[in-house]
Amino acid sequence: MISAQNIIARGTCPHLDGETCQDCHDDPSQLSYSMGDMADLTHETQVAIFNWCGCEDNDGNDNPYADCPTQ
């Protein structure tokens, strides 16, 4: 499993070319992530980066990740 820190390290700042601005450093949800990065997310990493997971409001649908807590 890939850690949230590894996914964050692969994100790119949309505000600066080749660097990370303070806003993105403080809030990694502001970084841009590739589809490959997004495919590597788990419940744990989704919450660590975005402070939210789709399982929290899925209206009885299947959880998006295997490690989501059961409802």
N, CA, C and O atoms as CSV, one atom per row, in Angstrom:
chain,resi,resn,atom,element,x,y,z
A,1,MET,N,N,0.840,-1.172,0.000
A,1,MET,CA,C,0.000,0.000,0.000
A,1,MET,C,C,0.891,1.243,0.000
A,1,MET,O,O,1.915,1.284,0.682
A,2,ILE,N,N,0.500,2.222,-0.749
A,2,ILE,CA,C,1.248,3.483,-0.848
A,2,ILE,C,C,0.748,4.433,0.231
A,2,ILE,O,O,-0.459,4.571,0.426
A,3,SER,N,N,1.663,5.083,0.928
A,3,SER,CA,C,1.281,5.996,2.005
A,3,SER,C,C,0.791,7.325,1.453
A,3,SER,O,O,1.074,7.691,0.312
A,4,ALA,N,N,0.055,8.031,2.288
A,4,ALA,CA,C,-0.428,9.360,1.906
A,4,ALA,C,C,0.751,10.278,1.592
A,4,ALA,O,O,0.680,11.075,0.656
A,5,GLN,N,N,1.834,10.175,2.363
A,5,GLN,CA,C,3.007,11.025,2.125
A,5,GLN,C,C,3.598,10.775,0.741
A,5,GLN,O,O,4.030,11.715,0.074
A,6,ASN,N,N,3.619,9.509,0.301
A,6,ASN,CA,C,4.140,9.211,-1.031
A,6,ASN,C,C,3.243,9.789,-2.117
A,6,ASN,O,O,3.736,10.294,-3.126
A,7,ILE,N,N,1.943,9.718,-1.920
A,7,ILE,CA,C,1.017,10.295,-2.903
A,7,ILE,C,C,1.153,11.812,-2.913
A,7,ILE,O,O,1.184,12.423,-3.981
A,8,ILE,N,N,1.235,12.422,-1.742
A,8,ILE,CA,C,1.401,13.874,-1.651
A,8,ILE,C,C,2.690,14.301,-2.355
A,8,ILE,O,O,2.708,15.322,-3.043
A,9,ALA,N,N,3.747,13.542,-2.191
A,9,ALA,CA,C,5.034,13.876,-2.813
A,9,ALA,C,C,4.931,13.864,-4.337
A,9,ALA,O,O,5.693,14.560,-5.008
A,10,ARG,N,N,4.008,13.093,-4.888
A,10,ARG,CA,C,3.844,13.033,-6.340
A,10,ARG,C,C,2.926,14.127,-6.868
A,10,ARG,O,O,2.883,14.367,-8.075
A,11,GLY,N,N,2.192,14.794,-5.980
A,11,GLY,CA,C,1.307,15.876,-6.406
A,11,GLY,C,C,2.102,17.069,-6.898
A,11,GLY,O,O,3.244,17.277,-6.489
A,12,THR,N,N,1.495,17.852,-7.777
A,12,THR,CA,C,2.166,19.051,-8.294
A,12,THR,C,C,1.358,20.289,-7.942
A,12,THR,O,O,0.127,20.277,-7.935
A,13,CYS,N,N,2.073,21.335,-7.655
A,13,CYS,CA,C,1.450,22.612,-7.314
A,13,CYS,C,C,0.963,23.292,-8.595
A,13,CYS,O,O,1.753,23.509,-9.514
A,14,PRO,N,N,-0.317,23.629,-8.666
A,14,PRO,CA,C,-0.818,24.307,-9.857
A,14,PRO,C,C,-0.483,25.798,-9.888
A,14,PRO,O,O,-0.758,26.479,-10.876
A,15,HIS,N,N,0.109,26.300,-8.811
A,15,HIS,CA,C,0.372,27.730,-8.696
A,15,HIS,C,C,1.786,28.129,-9.101
A,15,HIS,O,O,2.005,29.248,-9.565
A,16,LEU,N,N,2.748,27.224,-8.927
A,16,LEU,CA,C,4.140,27.516,-9.242
A,16,LEU,C,C,4.691,26.426,-10.156
A,16,LEU,O,O,4.327,25.258,-10.020
A,17,ASP,N,N,5.543,26.794,-11.060
A,17,ASP,CA,C,6.126,25.838,-11.992
A,17,ASP,C,C,7.328,25.144,-11.359
A,17,ASP,O,O,8.382,25.756,-11.186
A,18,GLY,N,N,7.171,23.870,-11.014
A,18,GLY,CA,C,8.288,23.095,-10.486
A,18,GLY,C,C,8.554,23.259,-9.005
A,18,GLY,O,O,9.479,22.643,-8.475
A,19,GLU,N,N,7.768,24.074,-8.328
A,19,GLU,CA,C,7.927,24.276,-6.894
A,19,GLU,C,C,6.568,24.100,-6.223
A,19,GLU,O,O,5.546,23.975,-6.898
A,20,THR,N,N,6.563,24.091,-4.913
A,20,THR,CA,C,5.313,23.991,-4.164
A,20,THR,C,C,5.124,25.256,-3.344
A,20,THR,O,O,5.987,25.619,-2.545
A,21,CYS,N,N,3.999,25.925,-3.539
A,21,CYS,CA,C,3.716,27.153,-2.793
A,21,CYS,C,C,3.337,26.806,-1.354
A,21,CYS,O,O,3.070,25.646,-1.040
A,22,GLN,N,N,3.315,27.781,-0.513
A,22,GLN,CA,C,3.011,27.569,0.904
A,22,GLN,C,C,1.595,27.035,1.087
A,22,GLN,O,O,1.364,26.181,1.943
A,23,ASP,N,N,0.642,27.529,0.292
A,23,ASP,CA,C,-0.740,27.045,0.412
A,23,ASP,C,C,-0.822,25.546,0.161
A,23,ASP,O,O,-1.474,24.826,0.917
A,24,CYS,N,N,-0.165,25.070,-0.896
A,24,CYS,CA,C,-0.191,23.639,-1.213
A,24,CYS,C,C,0.600,22.826,-0.194
A,24,CYS,O,O,0.249,21.685,0.105
A,25,HIS,N,N,1.657,23.412,0.330
A,25,HIS,CA,C,2.432,22.728,1.365
A,25,HIS,C,C,1.577,22.542,2.611
A,25,HIS,O,O,1.599,21.478,3.230
A,26,ASP,N,N,0.825,23.576,2.979
A,26,ASP,CA,C,-0.011,23.523,4.179
A,26,ASP,C,C,-1.265,22.682,3.977
A,26,ASP,O,O,-1.770,22.087,4.930
A,27,ASP,N,N,-1.774,22.627,2.747
A,27,ASP,CA,C,-3.016,21.912,2.444
A,27,ASP,C,C,-2.824,21.070,1.189
A,27,ASP,O,O,-3.065,21.556,0.084
A,28,PRO,N,N,-2.393,19.808,1.339
A,28,PRO,CA,C,-2.091,18.979,0.175
A,28,PRO,C,C,-3.295,18.686,-0.709
A,28,PRO,O,O,-3.124,18.184,-1.820
A,29,SER,N,N,-4.502,18.982,-0.253
A,29,SER,CA,C,-5.670,18.789,-1.116
A,29,SER,C,C,-5.672,19.801,-2.262
A,29,SER,O,O,-6.408,19.631,-3.233
A,30,GLN,N,N,-4.856,20.850,-2.159
A,30,GLN,CA,C,-4.764,21.857,-3.206
A,30,GLN,C,C,-3.843,21.435,-4.350
A,30,GLN,O,O,-3.872,22.037,-5.423
A,31,LEU,N,N,-3.031,20.408,-4.125
A,31,LEU,CA,C,-2.135,19.915,-5.170
A,31,LEU,C,C,-2.925,19.239,-6.281
A,31,LEU,O,O,-4.051,18.789,-6.064
A,32,SER,N,N,-2.346,19.167,-7.451
A,32,SER,CA,C,-2.937,18.431,-8.567
A,32,SER,C,C,-2.358,17.024,-8.568
A,32,SER,O,O,-1.148,16.839,-8.437
A,33,TYR,N,N,-3.223,16.046,-8.715
A,33,TYR,CA,C,-2.812,14.644,-8.703
A,33,TYR,C,C,-3.195,13.992,-10.027
A,33,TYR,O,O,-4.229,14.311,-10.613
A,34,SER,N,N,-2.349,13.076,-10.488
A,34,SER,CA,C,-2.637,12.360,-11.730
A,34,SER,C,C,-3.722,11.312,-11.475
A,34,SER,O,O,-4.035,11.002,-10.325
A,35,MET,N,N,-4.285,10.777,-12.539
A,35,MET,CA,C,-5.263,9.711,-12.401
A,35,MET,C,C,-4.617,8.492,-11.746
A,35,MET,O,O,-5.276,7.780,-10.988
A,36,GLY,N,N,-3.339,8.242,-12.027
A,36,GLY,CA,C,-2.623,7.141,-11.389
A,36,GLY,C,C,-2.511,7.342,-9.888
A,36,GLY,O,O,-2.663,6.397,-9.114
A,37,ASP,N,N,-2.242,8.591,-9.475
A,37,ASP,CA,C,-2.190,8.900,-8.048
A,37,ASP,C,C,-3.550,8.651,-7.408
A,37,ASP,O,O,-3.637,8.065,-6.329
A,38,MET,N,N,-4.597,9.093,-8.068
A,38,MET,CA,C,-5.943,8.926,-7.533
A,38,MET,C,C,-6.321,7.448,-7.452
A,38,MET,O,O,-7.036,7.041,-6.536
A,39,ALA,N,N,-5.848,6.646,-8.400
A,39,ALA,CA,C,-6.139,5.211,-8.388
A,39,ALA,C,C,-5.432,4.514,-7.236
A,39,ALA,O,O,-5.862,3.443,-6.808
A,40,ASP,N,N,-4.350,5.106,-6.724
A,40,ASP,CA,C,-3.613,4.524,-5.605
A,40,ASP,C,C,-4.223,4.868,-4.244
A,40,ASP,O,O,-3.768,4.361,-3.219
A,41,LEU,N,N,-5.235,5.714,-4.226
A,41,LEU,CA,C,-5.836,6.106,-2.955
A,41,LEU,C,C,-6.541,4.942,-2.280
A,41,LEU,O,O,-7.046,4.031,-2.936
A,42,THR,N,N,-6.561,4.991,-0.979
A,42,THR,CA,C,-7.348,4.092,-0.136
A,42,THR,C,C,-8.172,5.003,0.774
A,42,THR,O,O,-8.016,6.223,0.734
A,43,HIS,N,N,-9.032,4.429,1.579
A,43,HIS,CA,C,-9.784,5.254,2.529
A,43,HIS,C,C,-8.820,6.057,3.400
A,43,HIS,O,O,-8.995,7.260,3.597
A,44,GLU,N,N,-7.810,5.377,3.911
A,44,GLU,CA,C,-6.849,6.026,4.804
A,44,GLU,C,C,-6.144,7.205,4.127
A,44,GLU,O,O,-6.046,8.286,4.707
A,45,THR,N,N,-5.656,6.998,2.902
A,45,THR,CA,C,-4.930,8.075,2.221
A,45,THR,C,C,-5.878,9.166,1.741
A,45,THR,O,O,-5.518,10.343,1.751
A,46,GLN,N,N,-7.080,8.794,1.323
A,46,GLN,CA,C,-8.090,9.794,0.910
A,46,GLN,C,C,-8.377,10.752,2.057
A,46,GLN,O,O,-8.403,11.968,1.865
A,47,VAL,N,N,-8.592,10.207,3.246
A,47,VAL,CA,C,-8.887,11.039,4.413
A,47,VAL,C,C,-7.660,11.855,4.816
A,47,VAL,O,O,-7.794,13.022,5.185
A,48,ALA,N,N,-6.475,11.266,4.751
A,48,ALA,CA,C,-5.257,11.990,5.126
A,48,ALA,C,C,-5.011,13.194,4.223
A,48,ALA,O,O,-4.564,14.240,4.693
A,49,ILE,N,N,-5.300,13.055,2.931
A,49,ILE,CA,C,-5.039,14.142,1.991
A,49,ILE,C,C,-6.203,15.121,1.898
A,49,ILE,O,O,-6.005,16.335,1.947
A,50,PHE,N,N,-7.407,14.594,1.766
A,50,PHE,CA,C,-8.568,15.439,1.480
A,50,PHE,C,C,-9.503,15.642,2.668
A,50,PHE,O,O,-10.475,16.392,2.573
A,51,ASN,N,N,-9.209,14.967,3.799
A,51,ASN,CA,C,-10.027,15.075,4.999
A,51,ASN,C,C,-11.478,14.675,4.728
A,51,ASN,O,O,-12.399,15.202,5.352
A,52,TRP,N,N,-11.676,13.738,3.794
A,52,TRP,CA,C,-13.010,13.295,3.421
A,52,TRP,C,C,-12.905,12.022,2.587
A,52,TRP,O,O,-11.924,11.835,1.869
A,53,CYS,N,N,-13.878,11.167,2.673
A,53,CYS,CA,C,-13.952,9.982,1.825
A,53,CYS,C,C,-15.394,9.810,1.361
A,53,CYS,O,O,-16.327,10.143,2.092
A,54,GLY,N,N,-15.576,9.302,0.171
A,54,GLY,CA,C,-16.905,9.104,-0.393
A,54,GLY,C,C,-17.777,8.162,0.405
A,54,GLY,O,O,-19.000,8.197,0.273
A,55,CYS,N,N,-17.180,7.321,1.227
A,55,CYS,CA,C,-17.983,6.395,2.036
A,55,CYS,C,C,-18.760,7.138,3.116
A,55,CYS,O,O,-19.714,6.596,3.674
A,56,GLU,N,N,-18.364,8.369,3.416
A,56,GLU,CA,C,-19.039,9.131,4.461
A,56,GLU,C,C,-20.414,9.614,4.021
A,56,GLU,O,O,-21.250,9.956,4.858
A,57,ASP,N,N,-20.651,9.644,2.726
A,57,ASP,CA,C,-21.942,10.124,2.209
A,57,ASP,C,C,-22.278,9.357,0.936
A,57,ASP,O,O,-22.416,9.949,-0.135
A,58,ASN,N,N,-22.410,8.026,1.058
A,58,ASN,CA,C,-22.621,7.233,-0.144
A,58,ASN,C,C,-24.050,6.735,-0.305
A,58,ASN,O,O,-24.320,5.926,-1.194
A,59,ASP,N,N,-24.961,7.194,0.524
A,59,ASP,CA,C,-26.390,6.875,0.421
A,59,ASP,C,C,-26.652,5.385,0.236
A,59,ASP,O,O,-27.500,5.001,-0.569
A,60,GLY,N,N,-25.933,4.544,0.972
A,60,GLY,CA,C,-26.158,3.114,0.918
A,60,GLY,C,C,-25.494,2.397,-0.237
A,60,GLY,O,O,-25.638,1.181,-0.366
A,61,ASN,N,N,-24.768,3.116,-1.081
A,61,ASN,CA,C,-24.051,2.490,-2.192
A,61,ASN,C,C,-22.782,1.819,-1.674
A,61,ASN,O,O,-22.411,1.986,-0.512
A,62,ASP,N,N,-22.130,1.067,-2.535
A,62,ASP,CA,C,-20.888,0.409,-2.147
A,62,ASP,C,C,-19.838,1.444,-1.762
A,62,ASP,O,O,-19.780,2.534,-2.329
A,63,ASN,N,N,-19.013,1.079,-0.787
A,63,ASN,CA,C,-17.911,1.951,-0.392
A,63,ASN,C,C,-16.883,2.013,-1.512
A,63,ASN,O,O,-16.674,1.022,-2.211
A,64,PRO,N,N,-16.235,3.168,-1.694
A,64,PRO,CA,C,-15.275,3.316,-2.791
A,64,PRO,C,C,-13.967,2.548,-2.595
A,64,PRO,O,O,-13.283,2.246,-3.573
A,65,TYR,N,N,-13.611,2.229,-1.362
A,65,TYR,CA,C,-12.344,1.558,-1.090
A,65,TYR,C,C,-12.578,0.356,-0.180
A,65,TYR,O,O,-13.488,0.352,0.649
A,66,ALA,N,N,-11.748,-0.650,-0.349
A,66,ALA,CA,C,-11.888,-1.875,0.444
A,66,ALA,C,C,-11.670,-1.622,1.939
A,66,ALA,O,O,-12.224,-2.337,2.775
A,67,ASP,N,N,-10.864,-0.604,2.281
A,67,ASP,CA,C,-10.584,-0.356,3.699
A,67,ASP,C,C,-11.529,0.649,4.341
A,67,ASP,O,O,-11.270,1.102,5.456
A,68,CYS,N,N,-12.620,1.009,3.666
A,68,CYS,CA,C,-13.609,1.916,4.273
A,68,CYS,C,C,-14.278,1.195,5.438
A,68,CYS,O,O,-14.518,-0.011,5.382
A,69,PRO,N,N,-14.577,1.956,6.500
A,69,PRO,CA,C,-15.292,1.329,7.605
A,69,PRO,C,C,-16.690,0.910,7.148
A,69,PRO,O,O,-17.308,1.589,6.329
A,70,THR,N,N,-17.170,-0.173,7.662
A,70,THR,CA,C,-18.496,-0.637,7.262
A,70,THR,C,C,-19.564,0.253,7.882
A,70,THR,O,O,-19.379,0.830,8.953
A,71,GLN,N,N,-20.673,0.345,7.187
A,71,GLN,CA,C,-21.779,1.185,7.694
A,71,GLN,C,C,-22.965,0.329,8.021
A,71,GLN,O,O,-23.994,0.841,8.460
